[in-house]
């Protein structure tokens, strides 16, 4: 997108935009849009569970296979831009040579395109030509196609069903709110009595009695308001904390692959959807009930005053509701667009901050800043679109209720002239009418806010409804001591059903105490094999055996408690060196921390630091060299006293002398070691050497 602020409204069609959640699922999102258009109501999460998308994106062949399985016949075509209007639409277009979008219609020399990674937009054919690669996929319902609904929705009760005290707090809030509204309902009558009874009779005694009575009522109302505020504060805090804790617990239990497919800013924005849900449940739910009850009661009182005037107010209320209802779909889409745009901007900012050294080294600060500004502009544009909808709604509100007020005063004063109303009744009715309009409009607004929760629940469902990692199975096997034997039988793995095998028929036996090295060209599957051996990925073929039993039977949690690893992308957390070596253990063993550091040949370096083991490191860097950091990571692994230690380039930054010291220290521990490396010195230290080439493992020299 350009960096120019877009102040124009977008046209929307019958295809509902489905935005991709993962980095490389534009094809799946495009398929979901076309399926929804034809009556196959499916959400992206359901499709993702049925067709695990490749992290490298979907080839056209894969899209055809997926479309066939949900009842569509397809035709892939290569065509020039001039013939794009002849496509059977909606069709999927290949975009920018690395992306998929949905073309809904072409008319007037413009094309309506729905971009899973952006927004719905009209393109001129000239602008379309800059993106369209000339390949399209037509989809038609096959003879056996059956419209159906396949959606797994996150329901509100799922967020609070195990929270205690919430219903009681909401009930207390409701009672206190009703007490407060009783004062609001009675206040106009005080005005009528003062004007119609005390004023004509010049009766100061009556006026004083009325003032004292309603003054006492005001004190009661203030007390109820104070109690209500404290109850809401307590309930809101409890709900927000409980929901956040539950969602975070689920987040930490998701498979590693889930995180690898997403941007950090998008994950954070989904987590932040908890806030509007909490507000709607604690404040909005009570307000909706109270506003609804007061609006009905006020309307009844208004009919007692005058059915004609009440119908005028009721008509205005209905028109306002119609305006909000008609504009809801636009508001929802604009809200989602704003959230997604902000998430992308935050992701780029976080990535830029983490990579600031690289940007500085390559003199790319200005370019990166310009790229971030483009994302910021997109977020501002989206927010402008959302604000514009609010402006038009406000204009409609002002117009409708402005005309209603003019008509009401004209009729009410006419009633006074005709003798049907007193002046006090006019003032009282206008006060009741204002209450009805305010509470009625607030009720509609709360209704819209509750409907908008569907958007936030959809975003949260990507966390709450995703399958958790197999290591968190409900039935945990009893703890078994790991002796250190690891075996792979015919292990095969692919990242999606349509991807080629990354690992193909891998057989490996590692006996307790063995030290083996695995080498091979980059991209040959070594790191994937490491994740299989660590239980971070499940093989599609074959089995992983631990001490002679399957890993599933042995138990992933049991296994992870007794192994350790140093991986290529490991990092330190913000805290002290001791914290990082013990990985923030609740009861760290200081002696074991030092012994682990000595085995990793980092103790002398730490002891030479002014603060020793209390030296602070940050999540973005520290004064440690690459070799020192790697030795701290190794000390962290050794602190666990593992039966199996796997190192994926775990000593690549160490000099020969330090690596020799580390190998000698670990050899004395008698643990099973699996080393993945390229450096000859590291490989030569192993007892056995294996080569991984094109997904196959063979024993070398």
C-alpha positions in Angstrom: 0.0 0.0 0.0 1.1 3.6 -0.6 1.8 5.9 2.2 -0.9 8.4 1.2 -3.8 8.8 3.6 -6.9 7.3 2.1 -10.0 9.4 3.0 -12.4 7.7 0.6 -15.1 5.1 1.4 -14.7 1.5 0.0 -17.4 -0.3 -1.9 -18.4 -3.7 -0.4 -19.8 -6.6 -2.3 -21.4 -9.9 -1.4 -18.1 -11.6 -0.7 -17.2 -11.2 3.0 -13.5 -10.5 3.5 -11.7 -13.2 5.4 -8.4 -12.1 6.7 -5.5 -14.5 7.0 -4.2 -15.2 10.5 -1.0 -17.2 9.7 1.8 -15.8 7.6 1.2 -18.1 4.6 -2.5 -19.0 4.5 -3.7 -16.5 1.9 -4.8 -19.4 -0.3 -6.9 -20.9 2.5 -8.5 -17.6 3.3 -9.3 -17.0 -0.4 -10.9 -20.4 -0.5 -13.0 -19.6 2.6 -14.3 -16.4 1.0 -15.4 -18.2 -2.2 -16.9 -21.1 -0.1 -18.9 -18.7 2.1 -20.2 -16.9 -1.0 -21.7 -20.1 -2.3 -23.3 -21.0 1.0 -20.6 -23.3 2.5 -20.4 -21.3 5.7 -16.9 -22.1 7.1 -14.5 -20.2 9.2 -10.7 -20.1 8.6 -9.9 -22.0 11.8 -12.1 -25.0 10.7 -10.4 -25.0 7.2 -7.0 -24.8 8.8 -7.7 -27.8 11.0 -8.9 -29.8 8.0 -6.1 -28.7 5.6 -3.0 -27.8 7.5 -1.4 -25.1 5.4 2.2 -25.2 4.4 4.5 -22.6 6.1 5.8 -22.0 2.6 2.4 -21.1 1.2 -0.1 -23.1 -1.0 0.6 -24.0 -4.6 -2.2 -23.8 -7.1 -2.3 -27.6 -7.1 -2.9 -27.7 -3.4 -5.8 -25.2 -3.7 -7.4 -27.3 -6.3 -7.2 -30.4 -4.0 -8.6 -28.5 -1.0 -11.5 -27.0 -3.1 -12.3 -30.5 -4.4 -12.6 -31.9 -0.9 -15.3 -29.3 0.1 -17.4 -29.8 -3.0 -16.1 -27.5 -5.7 -15.0 -28.2 -9.3 -12.2 -26.0 -10.4 -10.5 -24.7 -13.5 -7.1 -23.2 -13.5 -6.6 -20.7 -16.3 -3.8 -18.6 -17.7 -5.2 -15.4 -19.3 -4.3 -11.9 -20.2 -5.7 -9.0 -18.2 -8.1 -8.0 -21.0 -10.0 -11.3 -20.5 -10.3 -11.2 -16.7 -13.9 -10.0 -16.9 -14.8 -13.3 -18.6 -13.8 -15.3 -15.5 -16.5 -17.1 -13.5 -16.6 -15.0 -10.3 -15.8 -14.9 -7.5 -12.4 -16.3 -8.7 -9.0 -16.7 -7.0 -6.2 -14.6 -8.6 -2.5 -15.2 -8.3 -1.2 -11.9 -7.0 2.3 -10.4 -7.0 3.7 -13.8 -7.8 3.5 -14.8 -4.1 0.0 -14.3 -2.9 -3.7 -15.1 -3.6 -6.7 -12.7 -3.6 -10.4 -13.0 -4.6 -11.8 -11.2 -7.5 -15.6 -10.6 -7.0 -16.6 -8.5 -9.9 -15.5 -6.3 -12.8 -17.6 -3.4 -13.9 -17.1 0.0 -15.3 -13.4 -0.7 -16.0 -12.8 -1.5 -12.3 -12.3 -4.7 -10.4 -13.4 -5.5 -6.8 -10.6 -7.4 -5.1 -10.6 -8.9 -1.6 -7.1 -9.3 -0.2 -6.8 -11.7 2.8 -3.7 -9.7 3.9 -5.3 -6.3 3.5 -8.7 -5.0 2.6 -11.5 -5.0 0.0 -10.6 -2.5 -2.7 -11.7 -1.4 -6.2 -8.8 -1.4 -8.7 -8.6 0.1 -12.1 -7.5 -2.4 -14.7 -4.2 -0.6 -15.1 -3.6 -0.9 -11.3 -4.8 -4.5 -11.4 -2.2 -5.3 -14.1 0.6 -4.3 -11.7 -0.4 -7.2 -9.3 -2.1 -9.8 -11.4 0.3 -12.5 -12.5 -1.9 -13.9 -15.2 -3.1 -17.1 -13.4 -6.6 -17.5 -12.0 -8.6 -20.3 -10.4 -12.4 -20.6 -11.2 -14.5 -22.4 -8.6 -18.0 -23.8 -9.2 -20.1 -25.9 -6.8 -19.9 -29.5 -8.0 -23.0 -31.8 -8.4 -22.5 -33.2 -4.9 -22.0 -29.7 -3.3 -24.2 -29.2 -0.2 -24.4 -25.8 1.5 -23.7 -26.3 5.2 -22.3 -24.5 8.2 -18.9 -25.6 9.7 -17.9 -23.1 12.3 -16.4 -23.6 15.7 -17.3 -20.5 17.7 -15.9 -19.4 21.0 -18.8 -18.7 23.3 -18.8 -16.1 26.0 -19.7 -18.6 28.8 -16.5 -20.5 27.9 -14.5 -17.6 29.2 -16.0 -17.4 32.6 -17.6 -20.7 33.4 -15.1 -21.6 36.1 -15.0 -18.2 37.7 -16.7 -17.9 41.1 -18.5 -14.9 42.4 -19.1 -13.2 39.0 -22.9 -13.8 38.9 -23.3 -12.6 42.5 -21.3 -9.4 41.7 -23.4 -8.8 38.6 -26.6 -9.3 40.5 -25.5 -6.8 43.2 -24.6 -4.3 40.5 -28.0 -4.8 38.9 -29.8 -4.2 42.2 -27.8 -1.1 43.0 -28.3 0.2 39.4 -32.1 -0.2 39.7 -32.0 1.8 43.0 -30.1 4.6 41.2 -32.6 4.5 38.3 -35.5 4.9 40.6 -34.2 8.3 41.5 -33.8 9.1 37.8 -37.4 8.0 37.2 -38.8 10.1 40.0 -36.8 13.4 39.3 -39.1 14.7 36.6 -42.1 14.3 38.8 -40.4 16.6 41.4 -40.1 19.2 38.7 -43.8 18.9 37.8 -45.0 19.1 41.4 -42.8 22.2 42.1 -44.1 24.0 39.0 -47.7 22.9 39.1 -48.4 22.8 42.8 -45.9 24.9 44.8 -45.4 27.7 42.3 -49.0 28.7 41.6 -49.9 28.5 45.3 -46.7 30.3 46.4 -46.4 27.4 48.9 -42.9 27.5 50.5 -43.7 24.7 52.9 -44.7 22.3 50.1 -41.6 23.4 48.1 -39.4 22.7 51.2 -40.9 19.3 51.8 -40.4 18.4 48.2 -36.8 19.6 48.3 -36.0 17.7 51.5 -37.7 14.5 50.2 -35.9 14.5 46.9 -32.7 15.6 48.6 -32.8 12.5 50.8 -33.4 10.5 47.7 -30.3 12.1 46.2 -28.2 11.0 49.1 -29.5 7.4 48.8 -28.7 7.5 45.1 -25.2 8.8 45.7 -24.5 5.9 48.2 -25.9 3.3 45.7 -23.7 4.9 43.0 -20.6 4.6 45.2 -21.3 0.9 46.1 -22.1 0.1 42.4 -18.7 1.6 41.3 -16.8 -0.5 43.9 -18.7 -3.7 42.9 -18.0 -3.1 39.2 -14.4 -2.4 39.9 -14.1 -5.7 41.8 -16.0 -7.7 39.3 -14.3 -6.1 36.3 -10.8 -6.7 37.8 -11.7 -10.3 38.7 -13.1 -11.1 35.2 -10.3 -9.4 33.3 -7.7 -11.2 35.4 -9.4 -14.6 35.2 -10.0 -14.4 31.4 -6.5 -13.2 30.7 -5.0 -15.9 32.9 -7.1 -18.6 31.2 -6.2 -17.4 27.7 -2.5 -17.0 28.5 -2.5 -20.5 29.9 -4.0 -21.8 26.7 -1.5 -19.6 24.7 1.5 -21.2 26.5 0.2 -24.7 25.7 -0.1 -24.2 22.0 2.3 -26.1 19.7 5.5 -24.5 18.7 4.4 -24.6 15.1 1.5 -22.3 16.0 3.9 -19.5 17.0 6.1 -20.1 14.0 3.2 -19.2 11.6 2.2 -15.9 13.2 3.5 -12.4 13.7 4.1 -11.3 17.3 2.0 -8.1 16.8 -1.0 -10.2 15.7 -0.8 -12.5 18.7 -0.6 -9.5 21.0 -3.6 -7.8 19.4 -5.6 -11.0 19.7 -4.7 -11.2 23.4 -5.8 -7.6 23.8 -9.3 -8.5 22.6 -9.9 -9.5 26.2 -10.4 -5.9 27.3 -13.5 -5.1 25.3 -15.0 -8.4 26.3 -14.4 -7.7 29.9 -16.0 -4.2 29.7 -19.0 -5.5 27.8 -19.6 -8.2 30.4 -19.2 -6.2 33.6 -20.3 -2.7 32.6 -22.3 -3.3 29.4 -24.4 -6.3 30.5 -25.6 -4.5 33.6 -26.1 -1.2 31.7 -28.1 -3.0 29.0 -30.5 -4.6 31.5 -30.9 -1.4 33.5 -31.2 0.9 30.4 -33.7 -1.5 28.9 -35.9 -1.7 32.0 -35.8 2.1 32.5 -36.5 2.8 28.9 -39.6 0.5 29.1 -40.8 2.1 32.3 -40.2 5.6 31.0 -42.1 4.8 27.8 -45.1 3.6 29.9 -45.1 6.8 31.9 -44.8 8.8 28.6 -47.9 7.0 27.3 -49.8 8.1 30.4 -48.9 11.7 29.6 -49.7 11.4 25.9 -49.8 8.5 23.5 -49.3 10.9 20.5 -46.1 12.3 22.0 -44.9 8.9 23.1 -45.3 7.5 19.5 -43.2 10.4 18.2 -40.4 9.5 20.5 -40.8 5.8 19.8 -40.6 6.4 16.0 -37.4 8.4 16.5 -36.0 5.6 18.6 -36.8 3.0 15.9 -35.2 5.1 13.2 -32.0 5.4 15.3 -32.0 1.6 15.8 -32.4 1.2 12.0 -29.5 3.4 11.3 -27.2 1.5 13.7 -28.4 -1.8 12.4 -27.9 -0.9 8.7 -24.4 0.5 9.4 -23.3 -2.4 11.6 -21.6 -4.5 8.9 -19.6 -1.5 7.7 -18.6 -0.7 11.3 -17.6 -4.3 12.0 -15.4 -4.5 9.0 -13.8 -1.1 9.7 -13.2 -2.2 13.3 -11.5 -5.4 12.1 -9.5 -3.6 9.5 -8.3 -1.2 12.2 -7.3 -4.0 14.6 -5.4 -5.9 11.9 -3.6 -2.7 10.6 -2.5 -1.8 14.1 -1.2 -5.4 14.6 0.9 -5.2 11.5 2.3 -1.8 12.5 3.2 -3.2 15.9 4.8 -6.3 14.5 7.0 -4.2 12.2 7.9 -1.9 15.1 8.8 -4.8 17.4 10.8 -6.5 14.6 12.6 -3.3 13.9 13.5 -2.7 17.5 14.9 -6.3 17.8 16.9 -5.9 14.6 18.2 -2.4 15.3 21.8 -3.5 15.2 21.4 -5.0 11.7 19.6 -1.8 10.5 22.4 0.3 11.9 25.1 -1.9 10.4 23.5 -1.8 6.9 22.4 1.9 7.1 18.8 0.9 6.6 17.2 3.0 9.4 15.6 5.5 7.0 14.2 2.7 4.7 12.9 0.8 7.6 11.4 3.9 9.1 9.7 4.6 5.8 8.3 1.0 5.7 7.0 1.4 9.2 5.4 4.7 8.3 3.5 3.0 5.5 2.2 0.5 8.1 1.3 3.4 10.4 -0.5 5.1 7.5 -2.5 2.0 6.9 -3.5 1.9 10.5 -4.4 5.6 10.5 -6.4 5.2 7.3 -8.3 2.3 8.9 -9.0 4.3 12.0 -10.2 7.2 9.8 -12.6 4.9 8.1 -13.9 3.7 11.5 -14.2 7.3 12.8 -16.0 8.3 9.6 -18.7 5.7 10.2 -19.1 7.0 13.7 -19.4 10.6 12.4 -22.2 9.6 10.0 -23.9 7.7 12.8 -23.7 10.8 15.0 -25.1 13.0 12.2 -28.0 10.6 11.9 -28.5 10.7 15.6 -28.5 14.5 15.7 -30.9 14.8 12.7 -33.4 12.2 13.9 -33.6 13.3 17.5 -33.4 17.0 16.6 -36.5 16.7 14.4 -38.1 14.6 17.1 -37.5 17.4 19.7 -38.9 20.0 17.3 -42.1 18.0 16.7 -42.5 17.1 20.4 -42.2 20.7 21.6 -44.6 21.8 18.8 -47.2 19.2 19.9 -46.7 19.6 23.6 -47.0 23.4 23.6 -50.1 23.0 21.4 -51.6 20.7 24.1 -50.9 23.5 26.7 -52.7 26.0 24.5 -55.6 23.6 24.1 -55.7 23.1 27.9 -54.8 19.4 27.7 -51.3 19.9 29.4 -50.1 22.0 32.2 -46.7 23.8 32.0 -45.3 21.4 34.6 -46.5 18.4 32.6 -44.6 19.7 29.6 -41.4 20.0 31.6 -41.9 16.6 33.2 -42.7 14.9 29.9 -39.6 16.5 28.2 -37.5 15.2 31.0 -39.0 11.7 30.7 -38.6 11.8 26.9 -34.9 12.7 27.3 -34.5 9.8 29.7 -36.2 7.5 27.3 -34.1 8.6 24.3 -30.9 8.5 26.3 -31.5 5.1 27.8 -33.0 3.7 24.6 -30.1 4.9 22.5 -27.7 3.5 25.1 -29.5 0.2 24.9 -29.1 0.1 21.1 -25.4 1.0 21.5 -24.9 -1.8 24.0 -26.6 -4.2 21.6 -24.3 -3.2 18.8 -21.3 -3.5 21.2 -22.5 -7.0 22.1 -22.7 -7.9 18.4 -19.2 -6.5 18.0 -18.0 -8.9 20.6 -18.3 -11.6 17.8 -15.3 -10.0 16.2 -13.2 -10.1 19.4 -14.4 -13.7 20.1 -13.3 -14.7 16.6 -9.9 -13.2 17.2 -9.6 -14.9 20.6 -10.8 -18.2 19.2 -7.6 -18.5 17.3 -5.9 -19.0 20.7 -8.7 -20.6 22.7 -9.9 -23.0 20.0 -6.6 -24.1 18.6 -5.5 -27.6 19.6 -3.0 -27.6 22.4 0.3 -29.4 22.2 0.3 -33.1 22.7 2.5 -32.8 25.7 -0.5 -31.3 27.6 -2.7 -34.4 27.3 -5.2 -34.8 30.1 -4.1 -38.3 31.1 -0.5 -38.0 32.1 1.4 -41.3 32.5 3.2 -41.9 35.7 6.7 -40.5 35.9 9.3 -42.9 34.6 13.1 -42.4 34.9 14.7 -41.8 31.5 17.8 -43.9 30.9 18.8 -42.1 27.7 17.9 -44.5 24.9 16.3 -42.9 21.9 15.2 -44.7 18.7 13.5 -43.5 15.5 11.8 -46.1 13.3 10.8 -45.1 9.7 10.2 -41.5 10.7 8.7 -39.3 8.0 7.6 -35.7 8.3 6.0 -33.1 6.1 4.9 -29.6 7.2 1.5 -30.0 5.4 -0.3 -32.8 3.6 0.5 -31.2 0.3 4.2 -30.6 1.0 6.9 -33.1 0.1 8.5 -35.2 2.9 11.2 -33.2 4.8 12.2 -36.4 6.6 11.8 -39.7 4.7 12.1 -43.1 6.4 14.6 -42.0 9.1 16.0 -44.8 11.3 18.3 -44.1 14.2 19.2 -45.8 17.5 21.0 -43.9 20.2 22.1 -45.9 23.2 22.4 -44.4 26.7 25.7 -42.5 27.0 26.3 -42.4 23.2 27.7 -39.2 21.6 26.6 -38.9 18.0 26.9 -36.1 15.5 24.5 -35.4 12.6 25.8 -33.3 9.7 24.7 -32.4 6.3 23.9 -29.4 4.0 21.7 -26.6 5.3 18.0 -27.1 4.5 18.5 -30.9 4.5 16.1 -31.5 7.5 18.6 -31.6 10.5 16.7 -29.0 12.6 13.4 -30.6 11.8 14.8 -34.0 12.9 16.0 -32.3 16.1 12.5 -31.1 16.9 11.1 -34.6 16.2 13.6 -36.1 18.6 12.8 -33.4 21.2 9.1 -34.1 20.9 8.3 -30.6 19.6 6.9 -32.0 16.3 4.9 -35.2 15.7 6.1 -37.5 12.9 3.6 -38.1 10.1 5.1 -41.6 9.6 7.0 -43.9 11.9 7.5 -43.7 15.6 9.8 -42.2 18.2 10.8 -44.6 21.0 12.1 -43.6 24.3 13.8 -46.4 26.4 11.9 -48.8 24.2 8.4 -47.4 24.5 6.7 -44.9 22.2 7.1 -41.2 23.2 3.3 -40.9 23.4 3.2 -43.7 26.0 6.3 -42.5 27.9 4.7 -39.0 28.1 5.9 -35.8 26.5 5.9 -33.9 29.9 7.8 -36.8 31.5 10.3 -36.8 28.6 10.8 -33.0 28.6 11.5 -33.1 32.4 14.5 -35.2 31.7 16.1 -33.8 28.5 17.7 -30.5 27.6 18.7 -28.8 24.4 20.6 -25.8 23.0 19.0 -24.8 19.7 20.0 -22.3 17.1 17.3 -19.7 18.0 17.6 -20.0 21.8 17.8 -16.7 23.6 18.2 -15.3 27.1 15.4 -13.7 29.1 15.5 -10.4 30.9 17.0 -11.1 34.3 20.3 -12.1 36.0 22.7 -14.7 34.7 21.7 -16.9 37.6 18.0 -16.5 36.7 18.8 -17.5 33.1 20.9 -20.6 34.0 18.2 -21.8 36.4 15.5 -20.6 34.0 13.8 -18.6 36.8 13.4 -21.7 39.0 11.2 -21.0 42.0 13.8 -22.5 44.3 17.1 -22.2 42.4 20.0 -24.3 43.6 23.0 -22.0 43.8 25.6 -24.8 43.9 24.1 -26.5 40.8 24.1 -23.1 39.0 27.8 -22.8 39.6 28.5 -26.5 38.7 26.6 -26.1 35.5 28.5 -22.9 34.6 31.8 -24.7 35.3 30.8 -27.6 33.0 29.9 -25.0 30.3 33.2 -23.3 30.8 31.5 -19.9 31.6 32.1 -19.8 35.4 35.4 -17.9 35.1 33.9 -15.3 32.8 31.0 -14.7 35.2 33.2 -14.6 38.3 35.2 -11.9 36.6 32.1 -9.7 36.2 31.5 -7.0 38.9 28.1 -8.4 39.8 29.0 -12.1 39.1 25.9 -14.3 38.7 23.7 -11.3 39.4 24.8 -9.6 36.2 21.7 -8.5 34.4 21.0 -9.4 30.8 18.2 -8.2 28.6 15.9 -10.0 26.2 17.4 -7.9 23.3 21.0 -8.2 24.1 23.8 -7.8 26.7 27.5 -7.3 27.0 28.0 -11.0 26.5 29.8 -12.2 23.4 28.3 -14.8 21.1 30.4 -17.5 22.6 29.6 -16.4 26.2 25.9 -16.4 25.4 26.1 -19.8 23.9 27.9 -21.2 27.0 25.3 -19.6 29.3 22.6 -21.4 27.2 24.6 -24.6 27.6 24.8 -24.1 31.4 21.0 -23.6 31.4 20.7 -27.0 29.7 23.1 -28.7 32.0 21.3 -27.3 35.1 18.5 -29.6 34.3 20.8 -32.6 34.8 19.4 -34.2 31.6 19.6 -37.8 30.5 19.7 -36.7 26.9 21.3 -33.5 25.7 20.7 -32.3 22.1 22.7 -29.4 20.7 21.8 -27.9 17.3 24.9 -25.8 16.5 25.1 -25.4 20.2 28.9 -24.8 20.2 29.2 -23.1 16.9 30.4 -19.8 18.4 33.0 -21.3 20.8 36.7 -21.3 20.1 38.4 -24.7 19.9 39.8 -24.5 23.4 36.5 -23.7 25.1 34.8 -26.4 23.0 37.4 -28.9 24.1 36.8 -28.0 27.8 33.0 -28.3 27.3 33.2 -31.7 25.6 35.5 -33.0 28.4 33.2 -31.8 31.1 30.0 -33.2 29.5 31.7 -36.5 28.7 32.3 -37.0 32.4 28.5 -36.7 33.0 27.8 -39.9 31.1 24.7 -38.5 29.4 23.4 -39.2 25.9 24.6 -36.5 23.5 23.2 -35.7 20.1 25.1 -32.9 18.3 24.0 -31.3 15.0 26.9 -29.4 13.5 28.9 -28.4 10.5 32.3 -27.7 12.1 34.7 -30.6 11.7 36.2 -30.3 15.2 32.7 -30.7 16.7 31.8 -33.6 14.4 35.2 -35.4 15.0 34.6 -35.4 18.8 31.5 -37.7 18.4 31.6 -41.5 18.7 29.3 -41.9 15.6 28.6 -39.6 12.7 25.4 -39.5 10.6 24.8 -37.5 7.4 21.4 -36.0 6.6 20.8 -35.4 2.9 17.5 -34.7 1.3 15.5 -36.0 4.2 17.4 -39.3 4.5 19.8 -40.2 7.3 22.8 -42.4 6.7 25.7 -43.4 8.9 29.0 -41.9 7.9 32.6 -42.3 8.9 
